[in-house]
Amino acid sequence: MDTYFSRYPGVRKYMDRVKSEAKKIGYVETLYGRRLYLPEISTGNAIRRQAAERVAINAPVKALRPT
């Protein structure tokens, strides 16, 4: 993963920014304005928190997928 992130540093910045913002406001927003609330993003349970972080990172990107 280190090689990937060194080759594409913007990806790491995006991931860190999205996780930080989601923790602060409790949701992520797609480019179309849909909010996905993430109540587990601030939990003390590491497994649930990490799952919410993955959703936070993936949801805005997946929303761009054509149906």
PyMOL Python script that loads the backbone (N, CA, C, O; Angstrom):
from pymol import cmd

cmd.read_pdbstr("""\
ATOM      1  N   MET A   1       0.822  -1.196   0.000  1.00  0.00           N
ATOM      2  CA  MET A   1       0.000   0.000   0.000  1.00  0.00           C
ATOM      3  C   MET A   1       0.865   1.259   0.000  1.00  0.00           C
ATOM      4  O   MET A   1       0.491   2.273  -0.589  1.00  0.00           O
ATOM      5  N   ASP A   2       2.010   1.193   0.654  1.00  0.00           N
ATOM      6  CA  ASP A   2       2.876   2.372   0.699  1.00  0.00           C
ATOM      7  C   ASP A   2       3.287   2.807  -0.702  1.00  0.00           C
ATOM      8  O   ASP A   2       3.338   4.001  -0.995  1.00  0.00           O
ATOM      9  N   THR A   3       3.579   1.839  -1.563  1.00  0.00           N
ATOM     10  CA  THR A   3       3.961   2.156  -2.935  1.00  0.00           C
ATOM     11  C   THR A   3       2.808   2.833  -3.667  1.00  0.00           C
ATOM     12  O   THR A   3       3.007   3.808  -4.392  1.00  0.00           O
ATOM     13  N   TYR A   4       1.614   2.314  -3.471  1.00  0.00           N
ATOM     14  CA  TYR A   4       0.427   2.896  -4.106  1.00  0.00           C
ATOM     15  C   TYR A   4       0.236   4.338  -3.667  1.00  0.00           C
ATOM     16  O   TYR A   4       0.041   5.227  -4.496  1.00  0.00           O
ATOM     17  N   PHE A   5       0.292   4.571  -2.348  1.00  0.00           N
ATOM     18  CA  PHE A   5       0.076   5.921  -1.837  1.00  0.00           C
ATOM     19  C   PHE A   5       1.208   6.870  -2.213  1.00  0.00           C
ATOM     20  O   PHE A   5       0.976   8.069  -2.366  1.00  0.00           O
ATOM     21  N   SER A   6       2.419   6.360  -2.363  1.00  0.00           N
ATOM     22  CA  SER A   6       3.507   7.237  -2.794  1.00  0.00           C
ATOM     23  C   SER A   6       3.352   7.596  -4.273  1.00  0.00           C
ATOM     24  O   SER A   6       3.745   8.682  -4.701  1.00  0.00           O
ATOM     25  N   ARG A   7       2.786   6.692  -5.033  1.00  0.00           N
ATOM     26  CA  ARG A   7       2.562   6.963  -6.454  1.00  0.00           C
ATOM     27  C   ARG A   7       1.363   7.881  -6.668  1.00  0.00           C
ATOM     28  O   ARG A   7       1.358   8.698  -7.589  1.00  0.00           O
ATOM     29  N   TYR A   8       0.344   7.747  -5.816  1.00  0.00           N
ATOM     30  CA  TYR A   8      -0.877   8.545  -5.919  1.00  0.00           C
ATOM     31  C   TYR A   8      -1.144   9.245  -4.583  1.00  0.00           C
ATOM     32  O   TYR A   8      -2.054   8.843  -3.858  1.00  0.00           O
ATOM     33  N   PRO A   9      -0.376  10.275  -4.244  1.00  0.00           N
ATOM     34  CA  PRO A   9      -0.520  10.922  -2.935  1.00  0.00           C
ATOM     35  C   PRO A   9      -1.877  11.591  -2.733  1.00  0.00           C
ATOM     36  O   PRO A   9      -2.309  11.773  -1.595  1.00  0.00           O
ATOM     37  N   GLY A  10      -2.541  11.950  -3.797  1.00  0.00           N
ATOM     38  CA  GLY A  10      -3.855  12.569  -3.673  1.00  0.00           C
ATOM     39  C   GLY A  10      -4.891  11.631  -3.088  1.00  0.00           C
ATOM     40  O   GLY A  10      -5.847  12.078  -2.455  1.00  0.00           O
ATOM     41  N   VAL A  11      -4.713  10.344  -3.292  1.00  0.00           N
ATOM     42  CA  VAL A  11      -5.657   9.362  -2.758  1.00  0.00           C
ATOM     43  C   VAL A  11      -5.604   9.369  -1.234  1.00  0.00           C
ATOM     44  O   VAL A  11      -6.646   9.385  -0.578  1.00  0.00           O
ATOM     45  N   ARG A  12      -4.416   9.358  -0.673  1.00  0.00           N
ATOM     46  CA  ARG A  12      -4.263   9.384   0.790  1.00  0.00           C
ATOM     47  C   ARG A  12      -4.870  10.669   1.357  1.00  0.00           C
ATOM     48  O   ARG A  12      -5.563  10.636   2.373  1.00  0.00           O
ATOM     49  N   LYS A  13      -4.609  11.798   0.698  1.00  0.00           N
ATOM     50  CA  LYS A  13      -5.161  13.080   1.160  1.00  0.00           C
ATOM     51  C   LYS A  13      -6.682  13.047   1.126  1.00  0.00           C
ATOM     52  O   LYS A  13      -7.336  13.501   2.064  1.00  0.00           O
ATOM     53  N   TYR A  14      -7.248  12.510   0.046  1.00  0.00           N
ATOM     54  CA  TYR A  14      -8.698  12.393  -0.071  1.00  0.00           C
ATOM     55  C   TYR A  14      -9.265  11.544   1.058  1.00  0.00           C
ATOM     56  O   TYR A  14     -10.232  11.935   1.712  1.00  0.00           O
ATOM     57  N   MET A  15      -8.665  10.387   1.284  1.00  0.00           N
ATOM     58  CA  MET A  15      -9.154   9.474   2.317  1.00  0.00           C
ATOM     59  C   MET A  15      -9.099  10.128   3.693  1.00  0.00           C
ATOM     60  O   MET A  15     -10.059  10.040   4.458  1.00  0.00           O
ATOM     61  N   ASP A  16      -7.999  10.774   4.010  1.00  0.00           N
ATOM     62  CA  ASP A  16      -7.853  11.430   5.311  1.00  0.00           C
ATOM     63  C   ASP A  16      -8.854  12.572   5.472  1.00  0.00           C
ATOM     64  O   ASP A  16      -9.452  12.735   6.536  1.00  0.00           O
ATOM     65  N   ARG A  17      -9.036  13.363   4.412  1.00  0.00           N
ATOM     66  CA  ARG A  17      -9.962  14.493   4.469  1.00  0.00           C
ATOM     67  C   ARG A  17     -11.403  14.023   4.657  1.00  0.00           C
ATOM     68  O   ARG A  17     -12.140  14.578   5.472  1.00  0.00           O
ATOM     69  N   VAL A  18     -11.800  13.007   3.906  1.00  0.00           N
ATOM     70  CA  VAL A  18     -13.173  12.506   3.993  1.00  0.00           C
ATOM     71  C   VAL A  18     -13.448  11.913   5.373  1.00  0.00           C
ATOM     72  O   VAL A  18     -14.502  12.167   5.956  1.00  0.00           O
ATOM     73  N   LYS A  19     -12.513  11.131   5.897  1.00  0.00           N
ATOM     74  CA  LYS A  19     -12.709  10.541   7.230  1.00  0.00           C
ATOM     75  C   LYS A  19     -12.807  11.627   8.290  1.00  0.00           C
ATOM     76  O   LYS A  19     -13.667  11.563   9.168  1.00  0.00           O
ATOM     77  N   SER A  20     -11.942  12.615   8.215  1.00  0.00           N
ATOM     78  CA  SER A  20     -11.943  13.699   9.194  1.00  0.00           C
ATOM     79  C   SER A  20     -13.250  14.489   9.146  1.00  0.00           C
ATOM     80  O   SER A  20     -13.841  14.785  10.185  1.00  0.00           O
ATOM     81  N   GLU A  21     -13.693  14.824   7.948  1.00  0.00           N
ATOM     82  CA  GLU A  21     -14.930  15.580   7.804  1.00  0.00           C
ATOM     83  C   GLU A  21     -16.135  14.762   8.267  1.00  0.00           C
ATOM     84  O   GLU A  21     -17.031  15.295   8.922  1.00  0.00           O
ATOM     85  N   ALA A  22     -16.162  13.488   7.934  1.00  0.00           N
ATOM     86  CA  ALA A  22     -17.275  12.630   8.348  1.00  0.00           C
ATOM     87  C   ALA A  22     -17.345  12.520   9.866  1.00  0.00           C
ATOM     88  O   ALA A  22     -18.435  12.514  10.438  1.00  0.00           O
ATOM     89  N   LYS A  23     -16.195  12.435  10.519  1.00  0.00           N
ATOM     90  CA  LYS A  23     -16.182  12.378  11.982  1.00  0.00           C
ATOM     91  C   LYS A  23     -16.697  13.677  12.579  1.00  0.00           C
ATOM     92  O   LYS A  23     -17.374  13.670  13.606  1.00  0.00           O
ATOM     93  N   LYS A  24     -16.376  14.789  11.933  1.00  0.00           N
ATOM     94  CA  LYS A  24     -16.772  16.093  12.449  1.00  0.00           C
ATOM     95  C   LYS A  24     -18.273  16.334  12.313  1.00  0.00           C
ATOM     96  O   LYS A  24     -18.908  16.823  13.247  1.00  0.00           O
ATOM     97  N   ILE A  25     -18.848  15.993  11.147  1.00  0.00           N
ATOM     98  CA  ILE A  25     -20.252  16.323  10.901  1.00  0.00           C
ATOM     99  C   ILE A  25     -21.194  15.123  10.946  1.00  0.00           C
ATOM    100  O   ILE A  25     -22.412  15.298  10.979  1.00  0.00           O
ATOM    101  N   GLY A  26     -20.642  13.901  10.948  1.00  0.00           N
ATOM    102  CA  GLY A  26     -21.465  12.712  11.115  1.00  0.00           C
ATOM    103  C   GLY A  26     -22.066  12.134   9.848  1.00  0.00           C
ATOM    104  O   GLY A  26     -22.867  11.202   9.910  1.00  0.00           O
ATOM    105  N   TYR A  27     -21.688  12.678   8.701  1.00  0.00           N
ATOM    106  CA  TYR A  27     -22.202  12.144   7.444  1.00  0.00           C
ATOM    107  C   TYR A  27     -21.255  12.501   6.305  1.00  0.00           C
ATOM    108  O   TYR A  27     -20.362  13.335   6.455  1.00  0.00           O
ATOM    109  N   VAL A  28     -21.472  11.852   5.162  1.00  0.00           N
ATOM    110  CA  VAL A  28     -20.798  12.233   3.921  1.00  0.00           C
ATOM    111  C   VAL A  28     -21.882  12.620   2.928  1.00  0.00           C
ATOM    112  O   VAL A  28     -23.036  12.210   3.052  1.00  0.00           O
ATOM    113  N   GLU A  29     -21.494  13.406   1.956  1.00  0.00           N
ATOM    114  CA  GLU A  29     -22.448  13.869   0.962  1.00  0.00           C
ATOM    115  C   GLU A  29     -21.933  13.515  -0.429  1.00  0.00           C
ATOM    116  O   GLU A  29     -20.756  13.701  -0.736  1.00  0.00           O
ATOM    117  N   THR A  30     -22.831  13.004  -1.258  1.00  0.00           N
ATOM    118  CA  THR A  30     -22.452  12.695  -2.633  1.00  0.00           C
ATOM    119  C   THR A  30     -22.411  13.991  -3.439  1.00  0.00           C
ATOM    120  O   THR A  30     -22.848  15.039  -2.963  1.00  0.00           O
ATOM    121  N   LEU A  31     -21.888  13.914  -4.649  1.00  0.00           N
ATOM    122  CA  LEU A  31     -21.857  15.093  -5.513  1.00  0.00           C
ATOM    123  C   LEU A  31     -23.264  15.546  -5.894  1.00  0.00           C
ATOM    124  O   LEU A  31     -23.460  16.687  -6.314  1.00  0.00           O
ATOM    125  N   TYR A  32     -24.237  14.656  -5.749  1.00  0.00           N
ATOM    126  CA  TYR A  32     -25.627  14.999  -6.034  1.00  0.00           C
ATOM    127  C   TYR A  32     -26.354  15.540  -4.807  1.00  0.00           C
ATOM    128  O   TYR A  32     -27.543  15.854  -4.878  1.00  0.00           O
ATOM    129  N   GLY A  33     -25.649  15.651  -3.688  1.00  0.00           N
ATOM    130  CA  GLY A  33     -26.228  16.238  -2.488  1.00  0.00           C
ATOM    131  C   GLY A  33     -26.877  15.260  -1.526  1.00  0.00           C
ATOM    132  O   GLY A  33     -27.393  15.678  -0.489  1.00  0.00           O
ATOM    133  N   ARG A  34     -26.866  13.989  -1.834  1.00  0.00           N
ATOM    134  CA  ARG A  34     -27.459  13.002  -0.924  1.00  0.00           C
ATOM    135  C   ARG A  34     -26.549  12.807   0.274  1.00  0.00           C
ATOM    136  O   ARG A  34     -25.339  12.635   0.124  1.00  0.00           O
ATOM    137  N   ARG A  35     -27.129  12.835   1.456  1.00  0.00           N
ATOM    138  CA  ARG A  35     -26.361  12.629   2.680  1.00  0.00           C
ATOM    139  C   ARG A  35     -26.478  11.185   3.146  1.00  0.00           C
ATOM    140  O   ARG A  35     -27.560  10.598   3.162  1.00  0.00           O
ATOM    141  N   LEU A  36     -25.347  10.639   3.520  1.00  0.00           N
ATOM    142  CA  LEU A  36     -25.311   9.299   4.088  1.00  0.00           C
ATOM    143  C   LEU A  36     -24.790   9.447   5.510  1.00  0.00           C
ATOM    144  O   LEU A  36     -23.609   9.719   5.725  1.00  0.00           O
ATOM    145  N   TYR A  37     -25.675   9.266   6.471  1.00  0.00           N
ATOM    146  CA  TYR A  37     -25.308   9.444   7.876  1.00  0.00           C
ATOM    147  C   TYR A  37     -24.530   8.235   8.378  1.00  0.00           C
ATOM    148  O   TYR A  37     -24.842   7.091   8.046  1.00  0.00           O
ATOM    149  N   LEU A  38     -23.516   8.513   9.181  1.00  0.00           N
ATOM    150  CA  LEU A  38     -22.604   7.479   9.677  1.00  0.00           C
ATOM    151  C   LEU A  38     -22.506   7.560  11.198  1.00  0.00           C
ATOM    152  O   LEU A  38     -21.528   8.093  11.722  1.00  0.00           O
ATOM    153  N   PRO A  39     -23.502   7.041  11.913  1.00  0.00           N
ATOM    154  CA  PRO A  39     -23.479   7.142  13.373  1.00  0.00           C
ATOM    155  C   PRO A  39     -22.318   6.392  14.020  1.00  0.00           C
ATOM    156  O   PRO A  39     -21.926   6.717  15.141  1.00  0.00           O
ATOM    157  N   GLU A  40     -21.767   5.403  13.341  1.00  0.00           N
ATOM    158  CA  GLU A  40     -20.678   4.602  13.910  1.00  0.00           C
ATOM    159  C   GLU A  40     -19.296   5.228  13.688  1.00  0.00           C
ATOM    160  O   GLU A  40     -18.295   4.678  14.147  1.00  0.00           O
ATOM    161  N   ILE A  41     -19.225   6.360  12.997  1.00  0.00           N
ATOM    162  CA  ILE A  41     -17.936   6.949  12.637  1.00  0.00           C
ATOM    163  C   ILE A  41     -17.137   7.404  13.860  1.00  0.00           C
ATOM    164  O   ILE A  41     -15.914   7.524  13.787  1.00  0.00           O
ATOM    165  N   SER A  42     -17.808   7.655  14.965  1.00  0.00           N
ATOM    166  CA  SER A  42     -17.114   8.125  16.169  1.00  0.00           C
ATOM    167  C   SER A  42     -17.170   7.135  17.323  1.00  0.00           C
ATOM    168  O   SER A  42     -16.857   7.489  18.460  1.00  0.00           O
ATOM    169  N   THR A  43     -17.561   5.918  17.045  1.00  0.00           N
ATOM    170  CA  THR A  43     -17.685   4.921  18.107  1.00  0.00           C
ATOM    171  C   THR A  43     -16.317   4.488  18.632  1.00  0.00           C
ATOM    172  O   THR A  43     -15.304   4.623  17.946  1.00  0.00           O
ATOM    173  N   GLY A  44     -16.305   3.979  19.829  1.00  0.00           N
ATOM    174  CA  GLY A  44     -15.076   3.451  20.408  1.00  0.00           C
ATOM    175  C   GLY A  44     -14.749   2.052  19.904  1.00  0.00           C
ATOM    176  O   GLY A  44     -13.629   1.570  20.079  1.00  0.00           O
ATOM    177  N   ASN A  45     -15.722   1.404  19.282  1.00  0.00           N
ATOM    178  CA  ASN A  45     -15.525   0.065  18.733  1.00  0.00           C
ATOM    179  C   ASN A  45     -14.768   0.191  17.409  1.00  0.00           C
ATOM    180  O   ASN A  45     -15.312   0.685  16.422  1.00  0.00           O
ATOM    181  N   ALA A  46     -13.521  -0.256  17.395  1.00  0.00           N
ATOM    182  CA  ALA A  46     -12.645  -0.061  16.232  1.00  0.00           C
ATOM    183  C   ALA A  46     -13.187  -0.710  14.967  1.00  0.00           C
ATOM    184  O   ALA A  46     -13.072  -0.135  13.885  1.00  0.00           O
ATOM    185  N   ILE A  47     -13.769  -1.884  15.082  1.00  0.00           N
ATOM    186  CA  ILE A  47     -14.271  -2.583  13.899  1.00  0.00           C
ATOM    187  C   ILE A  47     -15.416  -1.803  13.266  1.00  0.00           C
ATOM    188  O   ILE A  47     -15.452  -1.635  12.047  1.00  0.00           O
ATOM    189  N   ARG A  48     -16.340  -1.330  14.073  1.00  0.00           N
ATOM    190  CA  ARG A  48     -17.472  -0.559  13.546  1.00  0.00           C
ATOM    191  C   ARG A  48     -17.026   0.797  13.010  1.00  0.00           C
ATOM    192  O   ARG A  48     -17.523   1.255  11.981  1.00  0.00           O
ATOM    193  N   ARG A  49     -16.092   1.435  13.702  1.00  0.00           N
ATOM    194  CA  ARG A  49     -15.580   2.728  13.251  1.00  0.00           C
ATOM    195  C   ARG A  49     -14.879   2.590  11.901  1.00  0.00           C
ATOM    196  O   ARG A  49     -15.094   3.400  11.000  1.00  0.00           O
ATOM    197  N   GLN A  50     -14.047   1.567  11.764  1.00  0.00           N
ATOM    198  CA  GLN A  50     -13.326   1.362  10.507  1.00  0.00           C
ATOM    199  C   GLN A  50     -14.281   1.047   9.361  1.00  0.00           C
ATOM    200  O   GLN A  50     -14.055   1.471   8.228  1.00  0.00           O
ATOM    201  N   ALA A  51     -15.341   0.311   9.650  1.00  0.00           N
ATOM    202  CA  ALA A  51     -16.347   0.029   8.619  1.00  0.00           C
ATOM    203  C   ALA A  51     -17.016   1.329   8.170  1.00  0.00           C
ATOM    204  O   ALA A  51     -17.221   1.544   6.975  1.00  0.00           O
ATOM    205  N   ALA A  52     -17.355   2.189   9.122  1.00  0.00           N
ATOM    206  CA  ALA A  52     -17.964   3.478   8.785  1.00  0.00           C
ATOM    207  C   ALA A  52     -16.993   4.358   8.000  1.00  0.00           C
ATOM    208  O   ALA A  52     -17.406   5.086   7.097  1.00  0.00           O
ATOM    209  N   GLU A  53     -15.714   4.292   8.337  1.00  0.00           N
ATOM    210  CA  GLU A  53     -14.706   5.062   7.597  1.00  0.00           C
ATOM    211  C   GLU A  53     -14.620   4.585   6.149  1.00  0.00           C
ATOM    212  O   GLU A  53     -14.487   5.398   5.235  1.00  0.00           O
ATOM    213  N   ARG A  54     -14.696   3.281   5.938  1.00  0.00           N
ATOM    214  CA  ARG A  54     -14.662   2.752   4.569  1.00  0.00           C
ATOM    215  C   ARG A  54     -15.887   3.211   3.780  1.00  0.00           C
ATOM    216  O   ARG A  54     -15.784   3.567   2.606  1.00  0.00           O
ATOM    217  N   VAL A  55     -17.041   3.200   4.434  1.00  0.00           N
ATOM    218  CA  VAL A  55     -18.260   3.682   3.778  1.00  0.00           C
ATOM    219  C   VAL A  55     -18.107   5.161   3.431  1.00  0.00           C
ATOM    220  O   VAL A  55     -18.490   5.588   2.341  1.00  0.00           O
ATOM    221  N   ALA A  56     -17.551   5.936   4.350  1.00  0.00           N
ATOM    222  CA  ALA A  56     -17.359   7.370   4.112  1.00  0.00           C
ATOM    223  C   ALA A  56     -16.487   7.618   2.889  1.00  0.00           C
ATOM    224  O   ALA A  56     -16.755   8.528   2.105  1.00  0.00           O
ATOM    225  N   ILE A  57     -15.460   6.821   2.728  1.00  0.00           N
ATOM    226  CA  ILE A  57     -14.539   6.980   1.601  1.00  0.00           C
ATOM    227  C   ILE A  57     -15.192   6.529   0.298  1.00  0.00           C
ATOM    228  O   ILE A  57     -15.036   7.187  -0.731  1.00  0.00           O
ATOM    229  N   ASN A  58     -15.914   5.424   0.331  1.00  0.00           N
ATOM    230  CA  ASN A  58     -16.457   4.829  -0.888  1.00  0.00           C
ATOM    231  C   ASN A  58     -17.762   5.453  -1.374  1.00  0.00           C
ATOM    232  O   ASN A  58     -17.984   5.540  -2.582  1.00  0.00           O
ATOM    233  N   ALA A  59     -18.619   5.886  -0.470  1.00  0.00           N
ATOM    234  CA  ALA A  59     -19.958   6.336  -0.857  1.00  0.00           C
ATOM    235  C   ALA A  59     -19.955   7.482  -1.867  1.00  0.00           C
ATOM    236  O   ALA A  59     -20.686   7.402  -2.855  1.00  0.00           O
ATOM    237  N   PRO A  60     -19.176   8.537  -1.672  1.00  0.00           N
ATOM    238  CA  PRO A  60     -19.208   9.623  -2.668  1.00  0.00           C
ATOM    239  C   PRO A  60     -18.751   9.167  -4.052  1.00  0.00           C
ATOM    240  O   PRO A  60     -19.253   9.663  -5.061  1.00  0.00           O
ATOM    241  N   VAL A  61     -17.820   8.245  -4.112  1.00  0.00           N
ATOM    242  CA  VAL A  61     -17.315   7.750  -5.391  1.00  0.00           C
ATOM    243  C   VAL A  61     -18.337   6.823  -6.038  1.00  0.00           C
ATOM    244  O   VAL A  61     -18.583   6.919  -7.240  1.00  0.00           O
ATOM    245  N   LYS A  62     -18.927   5.939  -5.266  1.00  0.00           N
ATOM    246  CA  LYS A  62     -19.906   4.992  -5.802  1.00  0.00           C
ATOM    247  C   LYS A  62     -21.152   5.697  -6.316  1.00  0.00           C
ATOM    248  O   LYS A  62     -21.812   5.199  -7.228  1.00  0.00           O
ATOM    249  N   ALA A  63     -21.479   6.838  -5.750  1.00  0.00           N
ATOM    250  CA  ALA A  63     -22.670   7.570  -6.182  1.00  0.00           C
ATOM    251  C   ALA A  63     -22.534   8.066  -7.617  1.00  0.00           C
ATOM    252  O   ALA A  63     -23.534   8.395  -8.256  1.00  0.00           O
ATOM    253  N   LEU A  64     -21.318   8.122  -8.123  1.00  0.00           N
ATOM    254  CA  LEU A  64     -21.097   8.578  -9.497  1.00  0.00           C
ATOM    255  C   LEU A  64     -21.303   7.472 -10.515  1.00  0.00           C
ATOM    256  O   LEU A  64     -21.357   7.733 -11.717  1.00  0.00           O
ATOM    257  N   ARG A  65     -21.417   6.237 -10.042  1.00  0.00           N
ATOM    258  CA  ARG A  65     -21.570   5.087 -10.929  1.00  0.00           C
ATOM    259  C   ARG A  65     -22.900   5.183 -11.672  1.00  0.00           C
ATOM    260  O   ARG A  65     -23.935   5.423 -11.050  1.00  0.00           O
ATOM    261  N   PRO A  66     -22.887   5.001 -12.986  1.00  0.00           N
ATOM    262  CA  PRO A  66     -24.150   5.036 -13.731  1.00  0.00           C
ATOM    263  C   PRO A  66     -25.029   3.846 -13.363  1.00  0.00           C
ATOM    264  O   PRO A  66     -24.530   2.752 -13.100  1.00  0.00           O
ATOM    265  N   THR A  67     -26.317   4.064 -13.346  1.00  0.00           N
ATOM    266  CA  THR A  67     -27.246   2.984 -12.995  1.00  0.00           C
ATOM    267  C   THR A  67     -27.734   2.247 -14.200  1.00  0.00           C
ATOM    268  O   THR A  67     -28.522   1.309 -14.073  1.00  0.00           O
TER     269      THR A  67
END
""", "prot")
cmd.dss("prot")
cmd.show_as("cartoon", "prot")
cmd.util.cbc("prot")
cmd.orient("prot")
